[in-house]
Amino acid sequence: MENRESHVGPIMPYGLAIREAQASGDAARIQQTTEHARRWLQDNAGHEKHGEVQAALRELEESRGS
């Protein structure tokens, strides 16, 4: 099994990465993932995963009361 923590650079903010950050309960990780996902959404409006990332980010923000 691959260790995601060993990767250098940001993880693509697909729904799984966002949901994993949420499940971790690590506030710094959640904040970093949220910021990265927002930037990614702005820069990749036509990407095939845009809707998935947007939905996962919305779930994360709703769960945090943002």
C-alpha positions in Angstrom: 0.0 0.0 0.0 1.3 3.5 -0.9 2.1 6.0 1.8 0.5 9.3 0.8 2.5 11.2 3.4 5.8 10.5 1.7 4.8 12.4 -1.5 6.5 15.6 -2.2 4.2 18.4 -3.3 0.4 18.8 -3.0 -2.0 16.0 -3.5 -4.6 16.5 -6.2 -7.7 17.6 -4.3 -10.0 14.9 -5.7 -12.9 14.1 -3.4 -10.9 11.3 -1.7 -8.1 13.5 -0.6 -10.5 16.1 0.7 -12.5 13.4 2.6 -9.3 11.9 4.0 -8.3 15.3 5.4 -11.7 15.7 6.9 -11.6 12.2 8.5 -8.1 12.9 9.9 -9.5 15.6 12.2 -6.2 17.4 11.8 -7.1 21.1 11.6 -3.9 22.1 9.8 -4.3 19.4 7.2 -8.0 20.3 6.7 -7.1 24.0 6.3 -4.3 23.3 3.9 -6.4 20.9 1.8 -9.3 23.4 1.7 -7.1 26.2 0.5 -5.5 24.0 -2.1 -8.9 22.7 -3.3 -10.2 26.3 -3.7 -7.1 27.3 -5.8 -7.4 24.1 -7.8 -11.1 24.8 -8.6 -10.2 28.3 -9.8 -7.4 27.1 -12.0 -9.2 24.0 -13.4 -12.8 25.0 -14.2 -13.0 22.6 -17.2 -11.4 19.6 -15.6 -13.4 16.3 -15.5 -13.0 16.1 -11.7 -14.2 19.7 -11.1 -17.6 18.6 -9.9 -16.3 15.9 -7.7 -13.8 18.3 -6.0 -16.4 21.0 -5.6 -18.9 18.6 -4.0 -16.3 17.2 -1.6 -15.2 20.7 -0.6 -18.8 21.7 0.0 -19.3 18.7 2.2 -16.1 19.6 4.2 -17.1 23.2 4.6 -20.7 22.3 5.7 -19.4 19.8 8.2 -17.1 22.5 9.7 -19.9 25.1 9.7 -18.0 27.4 7.2 
